[in-house]
Amino acid sequence: MVSGPRKELQDTVAKVTREMQRRLPPGASKPVKVPAGKVVAEMKFYFWSGLLTARHDAAIWNKHFLMGFPGAPATGPGGIPRRRRLHEEAEAVREFRNRVAHHEPVLTRNLRSEYARILRVVRWRDRATAAWLHGAQSVLALLEQKP
């Protein structure tokens, strides 16, 4: 039985395939080509942060970390390996995102720090995207108005 990230990926590909097949005209029987970008967009945040665990070091991160995260520093504070630091940061972003998504109160948290963490994780992946995000965000201006 397949479980974990592989099962989640397979389930997502099957879901996207079904959605695309439903959009075909009645009677059409063409095989559906599932775009990778559609699958990536459908994956849950937990999947992505789960890929950053030590379990995947040998198969992925030892050889390919900088390909996926070219903006990552060499190590974290206290010499923490960068993959581990990114996993910790991604988990913190995921936890914060879940609090927001479930309409839990977040105003008692240090929202500047939460924003800085999100921006840092994005920057590790792509500096241009981080610059775009920072230019498009409005959270810092809203925090200035916070009573």
N, C-alpha and C positions, 0 to 999 in steps of 0.2 A: 504494500500500500504506500502510495506517495503522500507525503505530508510536507508541511512547511512552505518555504518560498516557492519550490517547484510546483506544488499543488496549487498555490495561490495564482501563479503565473498561468498554469494550464486552465484553471477555472476562469480566469479573466479572458484568455484567448477564446474559450468556448462561449462565454457571454457575449463578447464583441462579435464573434462569428454569427451567433443567433440573431443579434440585433441587425447586422448587415443583411442577413438572409431575409429577415422580415421586410426589409425595405425594397427587395427585388420585386419587379412587376409580377403579377399572378402568372403562374405557369413557367416562369423562368427557372432553369435548373443549372445555371452556371455555378461553378465552384467559386466561392468567395475568397478573395485575397485580402487578408486582414493586414491593414497598415500597422507597422510597428509603433508609429506615433500614437495611434489610437489605443493600443494596448498600454503603452507607457502612461498615457493620460488617465487610464482607468485604474491603474494600480493604486492601492491604498498607501498612505504615508507609512504605515507600519511595515509594509513590504520593503520600502526603500531604507528605512532605518535598520531593519533586520538584516539587510545585506551588508551593513557596516559592522557586524559583529566579528569577533575573532574567529569564529567558525569558518569564515570565508577568506581568511588571510592567505592560506596556501593556494587556493583555487583562483582567487581574484586579486586581492589587494597587495600582496607582496610584490607582484610584477606590474600591476596596472593602476596603482593608486593615483599616481601623478597624471595619468592619462584622463582619469575621471575627475580629478580635483587638482588642476594645475596651479591654483592659487593657494594651496595649503602650505602652511609653514612647515619647517623641518620637524619640529616637535612642539608639544604643548607645554604649558607651565610645569616645571619640575621634571622635564624630560619625558612627559607622557607621549607615547607614540601617536603620530598624527591620525592614524585610522581610528584609534581608540578615542582620541579627543573629538574627532568628527562624529563618531557614534554617540558620544555623550551629548554633544551639542545638538545633533539631530533628534535625539530622544527628548531633550528639553524643549525643542521647538515643537515636536509632535505633541508632547504633553500640554504645552500652552495652547496650541491650536485646538486640541480636544476640549479644553476648558472653554474657549471662546465658542466653538461649534455647539457645545451643549448649554450655552447661555449661562454659564457659571460666572459669578462675580470675579473680575480680574483687576478692578481698580485699586485694590490694596497691594498689588504686585508692582515691582519696579518695571514699568512698561518701557522706559528708555532702554533698560538692560535687555528686556525681551526683544525689542526692535533691533538692538545692536547685535544680538545673537543671531537673529534671522538674517540680517544683512551679512554677517560674517560667514554663515554657512553658504549663502548664495555666492559670495565673493570667492570662496574656496573652489566652487564649481566654475564660475565664469565672472570675471571682473566687469565686463561690459553689461551683463545682466544686473549685477549688483549696482552699477552706476545708474542704470535705467530705473531700477526699483527705488533707489534713494531719491532720484529726481521726481519720481511719480508719487511717492508716499505723501500722506498728509498727517500721519500720526504725530510727528514732532510738533507741528503747529497746534494740533488739538491738545496736546499735553501742556503746551504753554497756557492754554485757556482753562486748564483744570483748576477748580477752586481749591 
